[in-house]
């Protein structure tokens, strides 16, 4: 771990705060990859004037602390003999905590290392994939919850009901906070990177199949996690998976639009 964080010498590039690609170039197959010429873009704000920023470092830890505390509190409050981990919302919320804390750690190392230091590309690639999975999944979970599940889950007899605090913390704040974060950071986005959250979503689908096949029971005693993932009714499941996949790609594209807007404004204001 410490050898990895020792970093490498930066590659030569035309600039640190990157210019966006053309849309034609975005659709090239190689843009599915996670290579970026300037890894330190992932450790900076688009809006800082110098190479390092104490304000951005403090912000990164505030975000990481906020979601890290939320994850710890939510697990301790609603663990329910491990049932906490069967719900997609909670998978996404844990990812919020992990991604935000990882970002804070990376920025901390960058802040206190010499200016020639950049993190190894493998760490940046993992972080980039996690970041885009997290921001897109947060939007998908919020969209699905507020359009298809709420307010049915708020009845007092619902065994999966959480407090209003944690309901807002898990279903409303992640897409808001991380969309704002997408506007603040200097890292790039790629239009085709929807494949990473899509893979995460389908991994959860495989988990739901195994849960059903192995006789798992939710807190209501049913053999499925969500009614729309009841594999005794495969047509409904197929419609759900198709619908959520389309929503995911659409929301990923909207977050990509936030990145393009950020770069447009930064160019107008002289930050590129």
N, C-alpha and C positions, 0 to 999 in steps of 0.2 A: 504493500500500500504506500509506504513512504517513498519507495523508489519510483512508483508511478507519479506521485505528487511532486517529485523532483523536477519533472517537466522536461521540455526540450527547447532548443533555440527556435525562435519564430521563423516561419517562411517569409521570403520577400513577397510583398504584395503592393498593390497600387494604393492601398489605404486601409485603415483599420475599421472605420464605420462604413460598411459595405453599401454599394449601389445595388438596387434590385435588378434581377434578370428581366429580359423581355419575356412576354407571355409565350412566345414561340419557343424560346429556350427552356422555359419552365416545363414544357410538355415533352421534353426529351427524356428517354428512358433512364439515362444516367442520373437524372435529378431525383430518382427514387433513393439514391445514396445519401450519405450523411457527411460528405466531405465539404469543408469550407476553408478557404484560403487563409483566413485570419481567425484562429480559435479564440483570441482574446475578445472578439466581438460578443461572445457569450458571457463575458465577465464585466461588461460595461453597460452604462445607460446610453441610449441614443442622444441624450440631452446634456451629458456632462461635457465640460470644456477641456479638461485635462485627461491624461491617460488613466488616472485613478480618481476615485471619488469616495470620500468618507460618508457622504450623504447616501450614495447608492449602496454602500456596504451596510449602513444602518437600516436602510429600507429592506434590503435582502433578508437581514436577520429578523426584522419586524414581521415580514411575510412568513418566513419559516417558523418563527415562534408562534404566530397566530394559528397557522394550520397544524403545526406539530402539537400544540396544546389541545387543539380541537380533536385531533385523532386520539390522543392519549385519553382525554376525558370521555370521548364517545365510546371507546372500547371498554373502559372501566365501568361505565354506566350501563352499557347495553350489550355486554359480552354474551350473555344468555347461553352459557355452555358451548360457545363457539358458533352459535347461530348468527352472530354479527357478521361473520365472514362469508355468508351465503348470498348476500345482497349486492347487486351491482353498485348501488349508491355507496356502499361502504368500501368496495374495491376502489372506486373512484376517489373517495375521501382520503383513504390511506395513500393513494398515489399523489394527491395534493400535498400531503405532509412530507412524503419522501422527496418529491421533486423540489419543493420550496426550500427544504433544509439542505438538500444537495447543492442547490444554487447558492445558498448562503455560504456553505463551506468552500465551494470553488472560488467565489468572489473574495473570501477571506484570505485564502492562500495567494491569490493574485495580488491582493492589496499589500501584503507584507513581504512578498518576494521582490527581487530586483525587477526592474522594468523590462529586462530582456526575457523574463520567464513567461512561458505559456504552458498550459496543461497538456498532457499527452492527448493525442487525437482520439484514442479509444475512450477516454473519459468524456470528452466533449461529444462524441457520437452517441454514447449511451444517454447522456444528459439531454441532448437534442431530441432524440426519439421519445424519451420520457416526457419532456416538456410539451411536445406537440400532442402526444397521446393524452396528457393530463388536461391541457386546455380544451381540446376538442371533446373529450369524454365528459368534462364538467358541463359543457354546453348541452350535450346530448342528454345527460342525466337530468339536468334542470328542465329541458324541454319536455322529455317524456313524463317526468313527475308532475309538472304543473298542468300538462294537457290531458294526461290519461289516468293519473293516480289520485291526485288531490281533487276534492277534499275527502274522498272516501276513506283514506287512511287516518283521518283526524278524529274519527269516532272513538269515544273513550273505551269501548270494548275491544278495539283492535289491539292484539298482542304485540304487533310490530310498531305501535305508535311511540314516537319519541317526543320529547319536550319541544315547545315552540322554538326555544333557543337552538337546539341541535337540528331541528327541521330547517330553520333558516340557514344555519351554519353549513349544512351538507347539501341543501338543494337550491340555495339562492346565491350565497356569497361566492362560491368558487368561480362560476362563470363571470361574475362581475369583476372580482379581484384579478383574475388571470387575464381577462380581456384588457383591463387597465395595464397590467404588467406587460402584455404584448405590445402596448403602445409606448412603454417606457424603456424597454430593453433595446440593445443594439444588434442582437442576433438576427440572422435572416430567417425567412420561412420559405417553404417550398410547396407549390400547389399540389404536387403528387404525394406529399407526406401524409395524406389521409390514410395511406396504407397501414401506418403504424397504429393509430387508434382503431382502425377497422380490424386489424389482427387481434388487438386486445379485446374488442367487443366479441369477436367470434371465439376467442379463447374462453371467455365467460360463457358463451353458448355451449361450448363443449363441456364445461364444468356443469352447467344446468342439465345437460343430457345425462351425464354420469350421476348426478344427484338423483335424478328421476329413476334411472335404470338400477341403481344400487339400493333403492328403497328409502332414500332420505325423506325426511318430513320437515316441513316448515313449522313455524310457531302455532299455526292453526291445525297442525296434524295432517296437512295435505301432502301429497307426494310430488309437489312441484313448488318452486320458489315464488313465482308470480303466476296469476291466472293465465296471462297471455303467453306463458312458457309451459303450459300444460301439454306434455307430449302425447297425451291420450287424444288430443285434438290437433293433429299435425298441420292442418290447413291454417289454423289460427297462428300457430308457431311460425309457419313459413311466411305468412303475411307480416307478422311482427318483425321477423329478422330482416325481411326485404325493406319494410318501412323504416326501421331504425338505421339500416345501412345507407339508405338514401338520405335520411336526415343527417347522419354523421358526415357524409361527403359534403353536403350542402353547408353545414356549420363549419367544417374545416375550411371550406372555401371562403366563408365569411371572415374567419379569423385571418386567413391569408390576405383578405382585403384590408383588414386593420393594419397589417404589416406594410402593405403598399401605401396606405394613407399616411402612416407614420413616416415612411421614407419620402413621400411627396412633400409633407410639411417640413421635414428636416432639411430637404434640399432648398426649399424656399427660404428657410431661416438661416441657411449657411452651416448646418451641422453635418453635411455630406461633402 
